[in-house]
């Protein structure tokens, strides 16, 4: 059996593992409207974002109408980044809370309305590292660099698996508590219904007895 090329295997594995760690997109936003993007980030994980309004007329200055407000909030509503009336920006922080972090863009209201195009690159975890600088600083060979990338990627995914397991346990606990509350509510609802039915029967019996129908 022939031995596979180790370098090629490492590169393929690294690319497969890094697929969901970075997110790059381009979208359109009409003036006066809002678009929000969410990312589930684990505690103590580094995240970096960069956004830019695409110039519709290359070679000319960006129109004054092409401005936006950007805001990044944590799962508990804490602001990590907030800027107003800009055409580009960056943010970087280490998540102090685990959960869904949200980046929202508001296009400045214009009359008549205009449509702007935004390039947004959001990276989390190992994808935030500048591997070109790592290679240059350490003077490492390609194979060693791929090993470093693969090791950091595996570590990041290992931590993500534990985080997802914790979230799953939290959801299971929430389901158990919800089921318990529903069972209690159903029991009290049954008691109330039986009580009302008993009172109705007692009232009808008393009424018929008073009318000497029984």
GROMACS elastic network, one bead per residue, 0.5 to 0.9 nm:
[ bonds ]
;  ai    aj funct       b0    kb
    3     6     6  0.84408   500
    4     7     6  0.88441   500
    4     8     6  0.81530   500
    4     9     6  0.75284   500
    5     8     6  0.54514   500
    5     9     6  0.63421   500
    5    10     6  0.88326   500
    6     9     6  0.50700   500
    6    10     6  0.61625   500
    6    11     6  0.86397   500
    6   143     6  0.88458   500
    7    10     6  0.51802   500
    7    11     6  0.62330   500
    7    12     6  0.86629   500
    7   142     6  0.85452   500
    7   143     6  0.61892   500
    7   146     6  0.78082   500
    7   147     6  0.89422   500
    8    11     6  0.51615   500
    8    12     6  0.61700   500
    8    13     6  0.85587   500
    9    12     6  0.52051   500
    9    13     6  0.60820   500
    9    14     6  0.84929   500
   10    13     6  0.50928   500
   10    14     6  0.59748   500
   10    15     6  0.85598   500
   10   143     6  0.83872   500
   10   146     6  0.65863   500
   10   147     6  0.71225   500
   10   150     6  0.70531   500
   11    14     6  0.50571   500
   11    15     6  0.61741   500
   11    16     6  0.85820   500
   11   143     6  0.89685   500
   11   146     6  0.64384   500
   11   147     6  0.87373   500
   11   150     6  0.80796   500
   12    15     6  0.51886   500
   12    16     6  0.61414   500
   12    17     6  0.86213   500
   13    16     6  0.50705   500
   13    17     6  0.60947   500
   13    18     6  0.85117   500
   13   150     6  0.74340   500
   14    17     6  0.52203   500
   14    18     6  0.60603   500
   14    19     6  0.86520   500
   14   146     6  0.75042   500
   14   147     6  0.87323   500
   14   149     6  0.69000   500
   14   150     6  0.52205   500
   14   151     6  0.88651   500
   14   153     6  0.70578   500
   14   154     6  0.85682   500
   15    18     6  0.51785   500
   15    19     6  0.62244   500
   15   150     6  0.88385   500
   16    19     6  0.54815   500
   16    20     6  0.85884   500
   17    20     6  0.73523   500
   17    21     6  0.80118   500
   17   150     6  0.81536   500
   17   153     6  0.65444   500
   17   154     6  0.74322   500
   17   157     6  0.77390   500
   18    21     6  0.53080   500
   18    22     6  0.72619   500
   18   126     6  0.81670   500
   18   127     6  0.71677   500
   18   150     6  0.89366   500
   18   153     6  0.66832   500
   18   157     6  0.89924   500
   19    22     6  0.69199   500
   19    23     6  0.86909   500
   20    23     6  0.71940   500
   21   122     6  0.89219   500
   21   123     6  0.63428   500
   21   124     6  0.56867   500
   21   125     6  0.68059   500
   21   126     6  0.74838   500
   21   127     6  0.61051   500
   21   128     6  0.89476   500
   21   153     6  0.89407   500
   22   121     6  0.76839   500
   22   122     6  0.59923   500
   22   124     6  0.60036   500
   22   125     6  0.84339   500
   22   126     6  0.89632   500
   22   127     6  0.60307   500
   22   128     6  0.81190   500
   23   120     6  0.82019   500
   23   121     6  0.58866   500
   23   122     6  0.50932   500
   23   123     6  0.59512   500
   23   124     6  0.84712   500
   24   119     6  0.77002   500
   24   120     6  0.58055   500
   24   122     6  0.60846   500
   24   123     6  0.80269   500
   25   118     6  0.82886   500
   25   119     6  0.60373   500
   25   120     6  0.53529   500
   25   121     6  0.63383   500
   25   122     6  0.85738   500
   26   117     6  0.69582   500
   26   118     6  0.55604   500
   26   120     6  0.61111   500
   26   121     6  0.86348   500
   27   116     6  0.84755   500
   27   117     6  0.57057   500
   27   118     6  0.55075   500
   27   119     6  0.68414   500
   27   120     6  0.81893   500
   28   115     6  0.65704   500
   28   116     6  0.55875   500
   28   118     6  0.61758   500
   29    32     6  0.85892   500
   29    33     6  0.66415   500
   29    34     6  0.72255   500
   29    35     6  0.72392   500
   29   105     6  0.85352   500
   29   106     6  0.82413   500
   29   107     6  0.66641   500
   29   114     6  0.85648   500
   29   115     6  0.56256   500
   29   116     6  0.53538   500
   29   117     6  0.63403   500
   29   118     6  0.75519   500
   30    33     6  0.56906   500
   30    34     6  0.81693   500
   30   107     6  0.65723   500
   30   108     6  0.87893   500
   30   109     6  0.85420   500
   30   113     6  0.68310   500
   30   114     6  0.58192   500
   30   116     6  0.62117   500
   30   117     6  0.87842   500
   31    34     6  0.84300   500
   31    65     6  0.86158   500
   31    66     6  0.86284   500
   31    68     6  0.87226   500
   31   106     6  0.78255   500
   31   108     6  0.54277   500
   31   110     6  0.58343   500
   31   111     6  0.86482   500
   31   112     6  0.89375   500
   31   113     6  0.54837   500
   31   114     6  0.55070   500
   31   115     6  0.61081   500
   31   116     6  0.74905   500
   32   106     6  0.68673   500
   32   107     6  0.53538   500
   32   108     6  0.55748   500
   32   110     6  0.69884   500
   32   113     6  0.77278   500
   33   105     6  0.83837   500
   33   106     6  0.59217   500
   33   107     6  0.57930   500
   33   108     6  0.80133   500
   33   109     6  0.77740   500
   34   104     6  0.68315   500
   34   105     6  0.55579   500
   34   107     6  0.65200   500
   35   103     6  0.83620   500
   35   104     6  0.56227   500
   35   105     6  0.53763   500
   35   106     6  0.67853   500
   35   107     6  0.87985   500
   36   102     6  0.65044   500
   36   103     6  0.54757   500
   36   105     6  0.63293   500
   36   106     6  0.88555   500
   37   101     6  0.83563   500
   37   102     6  0.56041   500
   37   103     6  0.52570   500
   37   104     6  0.64052   500
   37   105     6  0.88006   500
   38   100     6  0.59548   500
   38   101     6  0.54940   500
   38   103     6  0.63212   500
   38   104     6  0.86677   500
   39    99     6  0.80063   500
   39   100     6  0.53006   500
   39   101     6  0.52832   500
   39   102     6  0.64433   500
   39   103     6  0.84224   500
   39   122     6  0.88619   500
   39   124     6  0.89062   500
   40    98     6  0.76068   500
   40    99     6  0.52121   500
   40   101     6  0.61976   500
   40   102     6  0.88076   500
   41    44     6  0.87494   500
   41    45     6  0.67833   500
   41    46     6  0.87080   500
   41    47     6  0.81811   500
   41    95     6  0.70615   500
   41    97     6  0.81716   500
   41    98     6  0.57992   500
   41    99     6  0.55491   500
   41   100     6  0.62419   500
   41   101     6  0.67584   500
   41   124     6  0.75144   500
   41   125     6  0.86420   500
   41   160     6  0.86766   500
   42    45     6  0.56837   500
   42    46     6  0.89575   500
   42    95     6  0.69450   500
   42    96     6  0.85283   500
   42    97     6  0.72201   500
   42    99     6  0.64281   500
   42   100     6  0.88412   500
   42   125     6  0.89762   500
   42   159     6  0.82051   500
   42   160     6  0.69132   500
   42   163     6  0.64843   500
   42   164     6  0.88287   500
   43    46     6  0.88329   500
   43    94     6  0.78539   500
   43    95     6  0.52718   500
   43    96     6  0.54511   500
   43    97     6  0.51336   500
   43    99     6  0.79519   500
   43   163     6  0.85110   500
   44    94     6  0.55555   500
   44    95     6  0.50574   500
   44    96     6  0.57597   500
   44    97     6  0.76467   500
   44    98     6  0.81418   500
   45    93     6  0.83819   500
   45    94     6  0.53511   500
   45    95     6  0.54179   500
   45    96     6  0.80960   500
   45    98     6  0.88413   500
   45   124     6  0.71140   500
   45   125     6  0.56609   500
   45   126     6  0.89317   500
   45   156     6  0.88579   500
   46    92     6  0.74254   500
   46    93     6  0.59112   500
   46    95     6  0.64047   500
   46   123     6  0.85500   500
   46   124     6  0.59109   500
   46   125     6  0.52676   500
   46   126     6  0.80722   500
   46   128     6  0.71044   500
   47    91     6  0.82158   500
   47    92     6  0.56869   500
   47    93     6  0.57357   500
   47    94     6  0.62159   500
   47    95     6  0.73985   500
   47   122     6  0.74066   500
   47   123     6  0.57088   500
   47   125     6  0.62125   500
   47   127     6  0.86401   500
   47   128     6  0.65252   500
   48    90     6  0.74943   500
   48    91     6  0.57644   500
   48    93     6  0.67844   500
   48    94     6  0.88806   500
   48   121     6  0.82415   500
   48   122     6  0.59016   500
   48   123     6  0.52875   500
   48   124     6  0.64017   500
   48   125     6  0.88060   500
   48   127     6  0.89868   500
   48   128     6  0.62144   500
   49    89     6  0.83643   500
   49    90     6  0.54925   500
   49    91     6  0.51927   500
   49    92     6  0.63509   500
   49   120     6  0.73300   500
   49   121     6  0.55952   500
   49   123     6  0.62373   500
   49   124     6  0.86540   500
   50    88     6  0.76682   500
   50    89     6  0.59149   500
   50    91     6  0.65871   500
   50    92     6  0.88782   500
   50   119     6  0.81048   500
   50   120     6  0.58334   500
   50   121     6  0.52280   500
   50   122     6  0.65273   500
   50   123     6  0.89450   500
   51    87     6  0.83404   500
   51    88     6  0.54492   500
   51    89     6  0.55584   500
   51    90     6  0.63940   500
   51   118     6  0.67834   500
   51   119     6  0.54862   500
   51   121     6  0.63353   500
   51   122     6  0.85227   500
   52    55     6  0.89834   500
   52    87     6  0.60728   500
   52    89     6  0.66540   500
   52    90     6  0.88920   500
   52   117     6  0.85190   500
   52   118     6  0.56584   500
   52   119     6  0.52452   500
   52   120     6  0.66796   500
   53    56     6  0.89931   500
   53    62     6  0.87169   500
   53    66     6  0.71569   500
   53    67     6  0.77968   500
   53    68     6  0.85304   500
   53    86     6  0.89453   500
   53    87     6  0.54413   500
   53    88     6  0.61465   500
   53   116     6  0.68879   500
   53   117     6  0.57983   500
   53   119     6  0.63315   500
   53   120     6  0.88655   500
   54    57     6  0.88339   500
   54    62     6  0.84813   500
   54    66     6  0.88721   500
   54    87     6  0.86804   500
   54   116     6  0.73380   500
   54   117     6  0.54380   500
   54   118     6  0.58190   500
   54   119     6  0.68146   500
   55    58     6  0.60413   500
   55    59     6  0.87628   500
   55    60     6  0.81491   500
   55    61     6  0.78770   500
   55    62     6  0.56476   500
   55    63     6  0.80392   500
   55    66     6  0.84032   500
   55   116     6  0.85719   500
   55   117     6  0.80601   500
   56    60     6  0.88528   500
   56    62     6  0.76867   500
   56    63     6  0.86485   500
   56   116     6  0.82298   500
   56   117     6  0.82418   500
   57    60     6  0.57635   500
   57    61     6  0.77482   500
   57    62     6  0.74780   500
   57    63     6  0.88343   500
   58    61     6  0.79743   500
   58    62     6  0.85778   500
   60    63     6  0.85880   500
   61    64     6  0.88259   500
   62    65     6  0.83535   500
   62    66     6  0.68655   500
   62    87     6  0.84041   500
   63    66     6  0.55802   500
   63    67     6  0.84533   500
   64    67     6  0.67511   500
   65   108     6  0.73975   500
   65   109     6  0.85329   500
   65   110     6  0.68928   500
   65   114     6  0.75480   500
   65   116     6  0.88813   500
   66    85     6  0.88166   500
   66    86     6  0.83517   500
   66    87     6  0.66468   500
   66   107     6  0.78275   500
   66   108     6  0.76302   500
   66   114     6  0.81583   500
   66   115     6  0.84032   500
   66   116     6  0.63796   500
   66   117     6  0.89948   500
   67    84     6  0.83015   500
   67    85     6  0.51603   500
   67    86     6  0.51868   500
   67    87     6  0.50684   500
   67    88     6  0.85351   500
   67   106     6  0.88003   500
   67   107     6  0.64026   500
   67   108     6  0.58986   500
   67   116     6  0.85470   500
   68    83     6  0.84800   500
   68    84     6  0.64555   500
   68    85     6  0.50843   500
   68    86     6  0.54875   500
   68    87     6  0.62998   500
   68    88     6  0.84229   500
   68   105     6  0.65633   500
   68   106     6  0.54555   500
   68   108     6  0.54070   500
   69    82     6  0.75355   500
   69    83     6  0.57022   500
   69    85     6  0.55492   500
   69    86     6  0.65831   500
   69    87     6  0.86775   500
   69   104     6  0.81143   500
   69   105     6  0.56775   500
   69   106     6  0.50054   500
   69   107     6  0.65420   500
   69   108     6  0.72979   500
   70    81     6  0.74385   500
   70    82     6  0.56920   500
   70    83     6  0.54538   500
   70    84     6  0.65797   500
   70    85     6  0.86251   500
   70    86     6  0.82739   500
   70    89     6  0.84387   500
   70   103     6  0.71570   500
   70   104     6  0.57563   500
   70   106     6  0.65137   500
   70   107     6  0.89783   500
   71    79     6  0.71921   500
   71    80     6  0.75805   500
   71    81     6  0.53340   500
   71    83     6  0.66591   500
   71    84     6  0.87351   500
   71   102     6  0.80403   500
   71   103     6  0.56556   500
   71   104     6  0.53281   500
   71   105     6  0.67155   500
   71   106     6  0.86999   500
   72    78     6  0.83649   500
   72    79     6  0.59122   500
   72    80     6  0.54030   500
   72    82     6  0.65630   500
   72    91     6  0.85185   500
   72   101     6  0.70669   500
   72   102     6  0.55778   500
   72   104     6  0.64928   500
   73    76     6  0.77432   500
   73    77     6  0.54105   500
   73    78     6  0.52852   500
   73    80     6  0.57099   500
   73    81     6  0.72457   500
   73    82     6  0.87855   500
   73   100     6  0.89032   500
   73   101     6  0.57805   500
   73   102     6  0.53922   500
   73   103     6  0.66227   500
   73   104     6  0.85120   500
   74    77     6  0.51240   500
   74    78     6  0.51498   500
   74    79     6  0.66072   500
   74    80     6  0.71991   500
   74    95     6  0.81332   500
   74    96     6  0.86474   500
   74    97     6  0.70759   500
   74    98     6  0.84458   500
   74    99     6  0.76262   500
   74   100     6  0.68469   500
   74   102     6  0.66529   500
   75    78     6  0.75058   500
   75    97     6  0.71795   500
   75    98     6  0.74349   500
   75    99     6  0.56289   500
   75   100     6  0.53385   500
   75   101     6  0.56370   500
   75   102     6  0.77400   500
   76    97     6  0.80532   500
   76    99     6  0.88493   500
   76   101     6  0.89843   500
   77   101     6  0.89155   500
   79    82     6  0.68629   500
   80    91     6  0.80545   500
   80    92     6  0.85377   500
   80    93     6  0.75059   500
   81    90     6  0.87383   500
   81    91     6  0.64691   500
   81    92     6  0.85876   500
   81   103     6  0.87698   500
   83    86     6  0.70211   500
   83    89     6  0.82810   500
   85   107     6  0.87964   500
   85   108     6  0.73936   500
   86    89     6  0.73905   500
   88   118     6  0.89750   500
   93    96     6  0.88415   500
   95    98     6  0.69215   500
   95   101     6  0.88240   500
   98   101     6  0.85037   500
   98   163     6  0.84047   500
   99   167     6  0.88597   500
  106   109     6  0.86982   500
  107   110     6  0.86913   500
  107   115     6  0.86839   500
  107   116     6  0.78670   500
  109   112     6  0.88899   500
  109   113     6  0.70830   500
  109   114     6  0.85562   500
  110   114     6  0.66620   500
  111   114     6  0.78830   500
  122   128     6  0.88467   500
  123   126     6  0.83674   500
  123   127     6  0.57311   500
  123   128     6  0.55665   500
  124   127     6  0.57614   500
  124   128     6  0.57911   500
  125   128     6  0.58459   500
  125   129     6  0.79794   500
  125   152     6  0.88459   500
  125   153     6  0.82831   500
  125   156     6  0.64756   500
  126   129     6  0.58182   500
  126   149     6  0.78428   500
  126   152     6  0.60634   500
  126   153     6  0.58794   500
  126   155     6  0.87186   500
  126   156     6  0.65093   500
  127   130     6  0.80249   500
  127   131     6  0.89579   500
  127   153     6  0.81666   500
  128   131     6  0.89825   500
  129   132     6  0.88360   500
  129   133     6  0.87269   500
  129   134     6  0.82706   500
  130   133     6  0.56068   500
  130   134     6  0.65245   500
  130   135     6  0.89565   500
  131   135     6  0.60900   500
  131   136     6  0.84938   500
  131   145     6  0.79007   500
  131   149     6  0.78845   500
  132   135     6  0.52375   500
  132   136     6  0.62101   500
  132   137     6  0.85629   500
  133   136     6  0.50111   500
  133   137     6  0.58642   500
  133   138     6  0.83844   500
  134   137     6  0.51926   500
  134   138     6  0.60324   500
  134   139     6  0.80991   500
  134   140     6  0.83513   500
  134   145     6  0.80839   500
  135   138     6  0.54000   500
  135   139     6  0.55383   500
  135   140     6  0.55146   500
  135   141     6  0.75958   500
  135   142     6  0.82100   500
  135   144     6  0.89237   500
  135   145     6  0.64155   500
  136   139     6  0.51511   500
  136   140     6  0.73883   500
  137   140     6  0.81285   500
  138   141     6  0.89867   500
  140   143     6  0.80856   500
  140   144     6  0.59779   500
  140   145     6  0.62388   500
  141   144     6  0.53389   500
  141   145     6  0.62018   500
  141   146     6  0.87020   500
  142   145     6  0.50906   500
  142   146     6  0.61815   500
  142   147     6  0.86090   500
  143   146     6  0.51455   500
  143   147     6  0.62008   500
  143   148     6  0.86791   500
  144   148     6  0.61932   500
  144   149     6  0.86341   500
  145   148     6  0.50533   500
  145   149     6  0.62017   500
  145   150     6  0.85139   500
  146   149     6  0.50238   500
  146   150     6  0.59562   500
  146   151     6  0.84439   500
  147   150     6  0.50003   500
  147   151     6  0.59583   500
  147   152     6  0.85460   500
  148   151     6  0.51438   500
  148   152     6  0.62101   500
  148   153     6  0.84764   500
  149   152     6  0.52784   500
  149   153     6  0.60103   500
  149   154     6  0.85600   500
  150   153     6  0.50020   500
  150   154     6  0.60324   500
  150   155     6  0.84696   500
  151   154     6  0.52120   500
  151   155     6  0.61284   500
  151   156     6  0.85731   500
  152   155     6  0.50321   500
  152   156     6  0.60669   500
  152   157     6  0.86257   500
  153   156     6  0.50469   500
  153   157     6  0.61833   500
  153   158     6  0.84624   500
  154   157     6  0.51272   500
  154   158     6  0.59457   500
  154   159     6  0.85742   500
  155   159     6  0.62338   500
  155   160     6  0.85403   500
  156   159     6  0.52108   500
  156   160     6  0.61365   500
  156   161     6  0.86884   500
  157   161     6  0.60868   500
  157   162     6  0.87026   500
  158   161     6  0.51694   500
  158   162     6  0.65791   500
  158   163     6  0.87494   500
  159   162     6  0.52097   500
  159   163     6  0.62014   500
  159   164     6  0.86693   500
  160   164     6  0.60738   500
  160   165     6  0.84836   500
  161   164     6  0.51038   500
  161   165     6  0.61202   500
  161   166     6  0.86378   500
  162   166     6  0.62318   500
  162   167     6  0.86689   500
  163   166     6  0.50885   500
  163   167     6  0.62649   500
  163   168     6  0.86058   500
  164   168     6  0.60509   500
  164   169     6  0.85744   500
  165   169     6  0.62085   500
  165   170     6  0.86069   500
  166   169     6  0.50911   500
  166   170     6  0.62133   500
  166   171     6  0.86664   500
  167   171     6  0.61878   500
  167   172     6  0.86104   500
  168   171     6  0.50493   500
  168   172     6  0.61300   500
  168   173     6  0.85510   500
  169   172     6  0.50162   500
  169   173     6  0.60974   500
  169   174     6  0.85027   500
  170   173     6  0.50947   500
  170   174     6  0.61275   500
  170   175     6  0.86119   500
  171   175     6  0.61132   500
  171   176     6  0.85985   500
  172   176     6  0.61719   500
  172   177     6  0.86045   500
  173   176     6  0.50601   500
  173   177     6  0.61729   500
  173   178     6  0.85100   500
  174   177     6  0.51080   500
  174   178     6  0.60303   500
  174   179     6  0.85324   500
  175   179     6  0.60179   500
  175   180     6  0.84646   500
  176   179     6  0.51262   500
  176   180     6  0.61081   500
  176   181     6  0.86174   500
  177   180     6  0.50564   500
  177   181     6  0.61785   500
  177   182     6  0.85747   500
  178   181     6  0.51119   500
  178   182     6  0.60857   500
  178   183     6  0.85608   500
  179   182     6  0.50240   500
  179   183     6  0.60923   500
  179   184     6  0.86005   500
  180   183     6  0.51345   500
  180   184     6  0.62559   500
  180   185     6  0.85970   500
  181   184     6  0.50702   500
  181   185     6  0.60396   500
  181   186     6  0.84893   500
  182   186     6  0.59849   500
  182   187     6  0.85196   500
  183   186     6  0.50670   500
  183   187     6  0.61900   500
  183   188     6  0.87288   500
  184   187     6  0.51178   500
  184   188     6  0.63014   500
  184   189     6  0.85445   500
  185   188     6  0.52049   500
  185   189     6  0.60138   500
  185   190     6  0.85672   500
  186   190     6  0.61339   500
  186   191     6  0.86100   500
  187   190     6  0.51294   500
  187   191     6  0.62479   500
  187   192     6  0.86633   500
  188   192     6  0.60816   500
  188   193     6  0.85368   500
  189   192     6  0.50946   500
  189   193     6  0.61315   500
  189   194     6  0.86066   500
  190   193     6  0.50805   500
  190   194     6  0.61132   500
  190   195     6  0.84415   500
  191   194     6  0.51922   500
  191   195     6  0.60171   500
  191   196     6  0.85710   500
  192   195     6  0.50012   500
  192   196     6  0.60893   500
  192   197     6  0.85152   500
  193   196     6  0.51445   500
  193   197     6  0.61010   500
  193   198     6  0.85242   500
  194   197     6  0.50129   500
  194   198     6  0.60221   500
  194   199     6  0.85641   500
  195   198     6  0.50246   500
  195   199     6  0.61557   500
  195   200     6  0.85778   500
  196   199     6  0.50693   500
  196   200     6  0.61350   500
  196   201     6  0.86341   500
  197   200     6  0.50887   500
  197   201     6  0.62372   500
  197   202     6  0.86108   500
  198   201     6  0.51495   500
  198   202     6  0.61174   500
  198   203     6  0.85183   500
  199   202     6  0.50041   500
  199   203     6  0.59541   500
  199   204     6  0.85048   500
  200   203     6  0.50319   500
  200   204     6  0.60955   500
  200   205     6  0.84725   500
  201   204     6  0.51622   500
  201   205     6  0.60379   500
  201   206     6  0.85173   500
  202   205     6  0.51031   500
  202   206     6  0.60865   500
  202   207     6  0.85185   500
  203   206     6  0.51269   500
  203   207     6  0.60592   500
  203   208     6  0.86348   500
  204   208     6  0.61147   500
  204   209     6  0.84666   500
  205   208     6  0.52547   500
  205   209     6  0.60773   500
  205   210     6  0.85383   500
  205   214     6  0.80311   500
  206   209     6  0.51090   500
  206   210     6  0.60784   500
  206   211     6  0.86298   500
  207   210     6  0.51578   500
  207   211     6  0.63258   500
  207   212     6  0.85569   500
  207   213     6  0.86393   500
  208   211     6  0.50517   500
  208   212     6  0.60085   500
  208   213     6  0.50606   500
  208   214     6  0.58851   500
  209   213     6  0.58448   500
  209   214     6  0.53085   500
  210   213     6  0.76283   500
  210   214     6  0.85826   500
  211   214     6  0.79477   500
